[in-house]
């Protein structure tokens, strides 16, 4: 296995959507919508093409990571731009081989060079703590509905970069999908049975 990481290009779009669909199918719910979210992200102003990477096993795309601009708004209604990571997907047959780690480390390194302050995610703490993510509560950042929990995490991209940033986190509305648009989008892919998962 010879894994390389490069920027995604237009010729990769459908391939990456298939990889994402395979990566998330039946994981959090019957079927998935992450491939639709990626499809929509590429069309919005919040999309950061400089942080849209694919992992390849020679020529075969086996994983993808994508970022959008998000904001934290404090009690004085001041806005601070930060990064929102996700989806991050790896083909099931390639999971557990460190490919997600490669994508995370590479994208974090590039995000620092681009001058961003921080990354906020919703994800598995056991996985993301290894990259330095911590409960966003540490930085006095809450979800848009005023909550905090272990899966809501933040990463400073340089020391003290969140010291003057606090408030509620707002991701782009692109992450909200509805059943009708998903059904239409799904018709472009091979038919696949959905199962109820117990996770």
Secondary structure as the mmCIF struct_conf table of DSSP 4:
data_model
#
loop_
_struct_conf.conf_type_id
_struct_conf.id
_struct_conf.beg_label_comp_id
_struct_conf.beg_label_asym_id
_struct_conf.beg_label_seq_id
_struct_conf.end_label_comp_id
_struct_conf.end_label_asym_id
_struct_conf.end_label_seq_id
STRN STRN1 UNK A 3 UNK A 7
HELX_RH_3T_P HELX_RH_3T_P1 UNK A 10 UNK A 12
HELX_RH_AL_P HELX_RH_AL_P1 UNK A 13 UNK A 24
TURN_TY1_P TURN_TY1_P1 UNK A 25 UNK A 27
BEND BEND1 UNK A 28 UNK A 31
HELX_RH_AL_P HELX_RH_AL_P2 UNK A 34 UNK A 41
TURN_TY1_P TURN_TY1_P2 UNK A 42 UNK A 43
BEND BEND2 UNK A 44 UNK A 44
TURN_TY1_P TURN_TY1_P3 UNK A 45 UNK A 46
STRN STRN2 UNK A 47 UNK A 47
HELX_RH_3T_P HELX_RH_3T_P2 UNK A 49 UNK A 51
STRN STRN3 UNK A 53 UNK A 57
TURN_TY1_P TURN_TY1_P4 UNK A 58 UNK A 59
STRN STRN4 UNK A 60 UNK A 73
TURN_TY1_P TURN_TY1_P5 UNK A 75 UNK A 76
STRN STRN5 UNK A 79 UNK A 90
HELX_RH_3T_P HELX_RH_3T_P3 UNK A 92 UNK A 94
TURN_TY1_P TURN_TY1_P6 UNK A 95 UNK A 96
BEND BEND3 UNK A 97 UNK A 98
HELX_RH_AL_P HELX_RH_AL_P3 UNK A 99 UNK A 113
TURN_TY1_P TURN_TY1_P7 UNK A 114 UNK A 115
STRN STRN6 UNK A 118 UNK A 122
BEND BEND4 UNK A 123 UNK A 123
HELX_RH_AL_P HELX_RH_AL_P4 UNK A 125 UNK A 128
HELX_RH_3T_P HELX_RH_3T_P4 UNK A 129 UNK A 131
TURN_TY1_P TURN_TY1_P8 UNK A 132 UNK A 132
STRN STRN7 UNK A 134 UNK A 135
HELX_RH_3T_P HELX_RH_3T_P5 UNK A 136 UNK A 139
TURN_TY1_P TURN_TY1_P9 UNK A 140 UNK A 140
STRN STRN8 UNK A 141 UNK A 142
TURN_TY1_P TURN_TY1_P10 UNK A 144 UNK A 145
BEND BEND5 UNK A 146 UNK A 146
TURN_TY1_P TURN_TY1_P11 UNK A 150 UNK A 151
STRN STRN9 UNK A 152 UNK A 156
BEND BEND6 UNK A 157 UNK A 158
TURN_TY1_P TURN_TY1_P12 UNK A 159 UNK A 164
STRN STRN10 UNK A 167 UNK A 170
HELX_RH_3T_P HELX_RH_3T_P6 UNK A 173 UNK A 175
HELX_RH_AL_P HELX_RH_AL_P5 UNK A 179 UNK A 186
TURN_TY1_P TURN_TY1_P13 UNK A 187 UNK A 188
BEND BEND7 UNK A 189 UNK A 189
#
